[in-house]
């Protein structure tokens, strides 16, 4: 059951981060991104592959990428793949907790909230301020323009402007939460909780999100707002010479 849940949710997450190019090879999704997010350009390797054919399938996937390949290893990943990649010299990276919540109740204190099906300039400015990678906003705008599923953008405001943002994408029976960001002066005031509650009210479905295990503040926030871990996944990244 966890393997099937992982397959559904990881494919839903791909819909929320549409790759610039996608090739499907017998259950494996080869995703090529036009952004610096290497994890968004990884192979989603779902489905069984005969043991004798696994090495060839990996090689075919590697040829899809102009640079080093990366594979996302979740409970839905092809059996034996993680070990095969380790033998090929791939390194383990990006330890992620996938968490779900049936609903997020609003916090006691409420700030004004703005919800839209498109991101405005203030939403982008707040998101970009927390993601300082050069060109991040332009990359994000291009990626969001490719989303084909219902999407909500939430901004929480105080007297000085937008202080927290987030977005959600609804697919079949699930809604994924992404793009969470809170400006430093608003942290600890319940604003991220309010973003989650607004997205939950819009979604009308259970929520899921993905958070790095090293992000202790985010893990604490999600635990307080009703999220529980369902499984973990990691990546295998090709190293030079492999």
C-alpha positions as a Python dict, from the first residue, in 0.01 Angstrom:
ca = {
    (1, 'X'): (0, 0, 0),
    (2, 'X'): (284, 241, 76),
    (3, 'X'): (441, 166, -262),
    (4, 'X'): (117, 252, -441),
    (5, 'X'): (71, 567, -231),
    (6, 'X'): (427, 671, -317),
    (7, 'X'): (366, 616, -687),
    (8, 'X'): (47, 824, -683),
    (9, 'X'): (193, 1110, -483),
    (10, 'X'): (527, 1130, -664),
    (11, 'X'): (350, 1140, -998),
    (12, 'X'): (116, 1407, -858),
    (13, 'X'): (418, 1609, -749),
    (14, 'X'): (556, 1587, -1101),
    (15, 'X'): (232, 1743, -1226),
    (16, 'X'): (291, 2030, -984),
    (17, 'X'): (650, 2077, -1106),
    (18, 'X'): (606, 2010, -1479),
    (19, 'X'): (936, 1920, -1645),
    (20, 'X'): (1037, 2095, -1963),
    (21, 'X'): (1059, 1755, -2130),
    (22, 'X'): (923, 1418, -2019),
    (23, 'X'): (990, 1075, -2167),
    (24, 'X'): (808, 765, -2038),
    (25, 'X'): (989, 434, -2075),
    (26, 'X'): (796, 131, -1946),
    (27, 'X'): (692, 294, -1618),
    (28, 'X'): (1000, 513, -1575),
    (29, 'X'): (948, 886, -1610),
    (30, 'X'): (1258, 1066, -1740),
    (31, 'X'): (1219, 1429, -1644),
    (32, 'X'): (1432, 1706, -1791),
    (33, 'X'): (1409, 2048, -1626),
    (34, 'X'): (1499, 2391, -1758),
    (35, 'X'): (1564, 2517, -1403),
    (36, 'X'): (1856, 2476, -1158),
    (37, 'X'): (1649, 2232, -947),
    (38, 'X'): (1845, 1911, -1015),
    (39, 'X'): (1592, 1703, -821),
    (40, 'X'): (1322, 1813, -1064),
    (41, 'X'): (1530, 1665, -1347),
    (42, 'X'): (1552, 1316, -1199),
    (43, 'X'): (1420, 979, -1310),
    (44, 'X'): (1096, 867, -1148),
    (45, 'X'): (1161, 490, -1171),
    (46, 'X'): (830, 320, -1101),
    (47, 'X'): (744, -36, -1193),
    (48, 'X'): (935, -364, -1202),
    (49, 'X'): (1224, -429, -1440),
    (50, 'X'): (1364, -780, -1497),
    (51, 'X'): (1694, -818, -1317),
    (52, 'X'): (1881, -900, -1639),
    (53, 'X'): (1749, -581, -1802),
    (54, 'X'): (1808, -335, -1518),
    (55, 'X'): (2160, -229, -1615),
    (56, 'X'): (2049, -155, -1972),
    (57, 'X'): (1749, 43, -1849),
    (58, 'X'): (1976, 256, -1629),
    (59, 'X'): (2210, 321, -1921),
    (60, 'X'): (1918, 425, -2142),
    (61, 'X'): (1805, 668, -1873),
    (62, 'X'): (2155, 813, -1837),
    (63, 'X'): (2167, 885, -2210),
    (64, 'X'): (1854, 1099, -2178),
    (65, 'X'): (2042, 1360, -1975),
    (66, 'X'): (2308, 1600, -2106),
    (67, 'X'): (2480, 1588, -1765),
    (68, 'X'): (2489, 1353, -1465),
    (69, 'X'): (2168, 1159, -1407),
    (70, 'X'): (1971, 1140, -1083),
    (71, 'X'): (1712, 886, -968),
    (72, 'X'): (1438, 937, -709),
    (73, 'X'): (1425, 633, -480),
    (74, 'X'): (1093, 598, -297),
    (75, 'X'): (897, 289, -184),
    (76, 'X'): (756, 284, -540),
    (77, 'X'): (1100, 259, -702),
    (78, 'X'): (1196, -42, -913),
    (79, 'X'): (1312, -323, -682),
    (80, 'X'): (1689, -359, -680),
    (81, 'X'): (1749, -19, -839),
    (82, 'X'): (1899, 149, -532),
    (83, 'X'): (2157, -127, -492),
    (84, 'X'): (2237, -125, -865),
    (85, 'X'): (2297, 249, -863),
    (86, 'X'): (2519, 218, -556),
    (87, 'X'): (2729, -37, -741),
    (88, 'X'): (2762, 205, -1033),
    (89, 'X'): (2905, 472, -800),
    (90, 'X'): (2596, 688, -753),
    (91, 'X'): (2595, 883, -428),
    (92, 'X'): (2297, 916, -196),
    (93, 'X'): (2152, 1266, -157),
    (94, 'X'): (1841, 1460, -56),
    (95, 'X'): (1674, 1281, 236),
    (96, 'X'): (1304, 1371, 216),
    (97, 'X'): (1002, 1308, 438),
    (98, 'X'): (668, 1285, 259),
    (99, 'X'): (385, 1380, 493),
    (100, 'X'): (7, 1394, 469),
    (101, 'X'): (-278, 1556, 660),
    (102, 'X'): (-654, 1509, 614),
    (103, 'X'): (-719, 1877, 688),
    (104, 'X'): (-542, 2175, 847),
    (105, 'X'): (-754, 2376, 1091),
    (106, 'X'): (-696, 2755, 1100),
    (107, 'X'): (-482, 2901, 1380),
    (108, 'X'): (-640, 3111, 1658),
    (109, 'X'): (-484, 3433, 1531),
    (110, 'X'): (-579, 3536, 1179),
    (111, 'X'): (-412, 3776, 937),
    (112, 'X'): (-576, 3887, 614),
    (113, 'X'): (-545, 3623, 341),
    (114, 'X'): (-549, 3659, -36),
    (115, 'X'): (-619, 3353, -252),
    (116, 'X'): (-600, 3337, -629),
    (117, 'X'): (-561, 3083, -908),
    (118, 'X'): (-267, 3284, -1046),
    (119, 'X'): (37, 3430, -867),
    (120, 'X'): (64, 3807, -851),
    (121, 'X'): (384, 4012, -833),
    (122, 'X'): (371, 4036, -452),
    (123, 'X'): (348, 3657, -424),
    (124, 'X'): (652, 3619, -647),
    (125, 'X'): (846, 3891, -466),
    (126, 'X'): (792, 3720, -130),
    (127, 'X'): (876, 3377, -266),
    (128, 'X'): (1186, 3511, -442),
    (129, 'X'): (1311, 3687, -129),
    (130, 'X'): (1337, 3347, 41),
    (131, 'X'): (1498, 3180, -263),
    (132, 'X'): (1805, 3381, -349),
    (133, 'X'): (1926, 3169, -642),
    (134, 'X'): (1991, 3399, -941),
    (135, 'X'): (1709, 3373, -1191),
    (136, 'X'): (1489, 3177, -950),
    (137, 'X'): (1182, 3393, -1010),
    (138, 'X'): (1203, 3367, -1389),
    (139, 'X'): (1252, 2990, -1364),
    (140, 'X'): (956, 2964, -1128),
    (141, 'X'): (729, 3170, -1352),
    (142, 'X'): (808, 2950, -1652),
    (143, 'X'): (750, 2632, -1455),
    (144, 'X'): (420, 2744, -1303),
    (145, 'X'): (290, 2844, -1645),
    (146, 'X'): (306, 2476, -1748),
    (147, 'X'): (78, 2346, -1470),
    (148, 'X'): (-237, 2190, -1613),
    (149, 'X'): (-418, 2110, -1285),
    (150, 'X'): (-621, 2339, -1055),
    (151, 'X'): (-382, 2556, -858),
    (152, 'X'): (-419, 2798, -567),
    (153, 'X'): (-180, 3071, -455),
    (154, 'X'): (-213, 3204, -100),
    (155, 'X'): (-65, 3523, 43),
    (156, 'X'): (-89, 3625, 409),
    (157, 'X'): (-63, 3999, 474),
    (158, 'X'): (-5, 4244, 754),
    (159, 'X'): (-4, 4624, 747),
    (160, 'X'): (327, 4631, 559),
    (161, 'X'): (244, 4381, 287),
    (162, 'X'): (276, 4012, 209),
    (163, 'X'): (450, 3817, 485),
    (164, 'X'): (394, 3452, 389),
    (165, 'X'): (304, 3258, 75),
    (166, 'X'): (237, 2908, -47),
    (167, 'X'): (75, 2726, -335),
    (168, 'X'): (-116, 2403, -387),
    (169, 'X'): (-195, 2184, -685),
    (170, 'X'): (-499, 1952, -682),
    (171, 'X'): (-486, 1623, -869),
    (172, 'X'): (-702, 1311, -843),
    (173, 'X'): (-795, 1288, -476),
    (174, 'X'): (-488, 1467, -337),
    (175, 'X'): (-356, 1821, -310),
    (176, 'X'): (16, 1889, -291),
    (177, 'X'): (157, 2188, -101),
    (178, 'X'): (458, 2373, -244),
    (179, 'X'): (636, 2707, -245),
    (180, 'X'): (604, 2779, 127),
    (181, 'X'): (791, 3095, 232),
    (182, 'X'): (770, 3335, 527),
    (183, 'X'): (960, 3663, 558),
    (184, 'X'): (1190, 3680, 865),
    (185, 'X'): (990, 3947, 1051),
    (186, 'X'): (677, 3727, 1042),
    (187, 'X'): (822, 3399, 1162),
    (188, 'X'): (674, 3257, 1479),
    (189, 'X'): (346, 3444, 1430),
    (190, 'X'): (141, 3160, 1284),
    (191, 'X'): (151, 3287, 927),
    (192, 'X'): (275, 2962, 771),
    (193, 'X'): (2, 2779, 962),
    (194, 'X'): (-250, 3019, 812),
    (195, 'X'): (-116, 2953, 460),
    (196, 'X'): (-163, 2579, 512),
    (197, 'X'): (-513, 2627, 651),
    (198, 'X'): (-618, 2842, 356),
    (199, 'X'): (-479, 2590, 108),
    (200, 'X'): (-655, 2309, 294),
    (201, 'X'): (-989, 2491, 282),
    (202, 'X'): (-947, 2545, -92),
    (203, 'X'): (-835, 2189, -164),
    (204, 'X'): (-1126, 1987, -28),
    (205, 'X'): (-895, 1681, -33),
    (206, 'X'): (-620, 1546, 191),
    (207, 'X'): (-293, 1735, 165),
    (208, 'X'): (59, 1609, 110),
    (209, 'X'): (394, 1784, 117),
    (210, 'X'): (762, 1702, 99),
    (211, 'X'): (1022, 1836, 341),
    (212, 'X'): (1393, 1778, 382),
    (213, 'X'): (1481, 1594, 700),
    (214, 'X'): (1745, 1856, 781),
    (215, 'X'): (1479, 2130, 788),
    (216, 'X'): (1394, 2109, 1158),
    (217, 'X'): (1174, 2425, 1177),
    (218, 'X'): (956, 2304, 890),
    (219, 'X'): (924, 1957, 1040),
    (220, 'X'): (807, 2113, 1368),
    (221, 'X'): (554, 2335, 1187),
    (222, 'X'): (404, 2046, 994),
    (223, 'X'): (381, 1828, 1304),
    (224, 'X'): (195, 2107, 1485),
    (225, 'X'): (-52, 2149, 1199),
    (226, 'X'): (-150, 1783, 1175),
    (227, 'X'): (89, 1632, 920),
    (228, 'X'): (233, 1286, 974),
    (229, 'X'): (510, 1110, 785),
    (230, 'X'): (398, 837, 548),
    (231, 'X'): (733, 742, 399),
    (232, 'X'): (1079, 873, 318),
    (233, 'X'): (1267, 886, -6),
    (234, 'X'): (1608, 990, -130),
    (235, 'X'): (1797, 1044, -451),
    (236, 'X'): (2090, 873, -616),
    (237, 'X'): (2310, 1114, -811),
    (238, 'X'): (2559, 1011, -1074),
    (239, 'X'): (2915, 1111, -994),
    (240, 'X'): (3185, 1199, -1250),
    (241, 'X'): (3331, 889, -1407),
    (242, 'X'): (3040, 655, -1333),
}
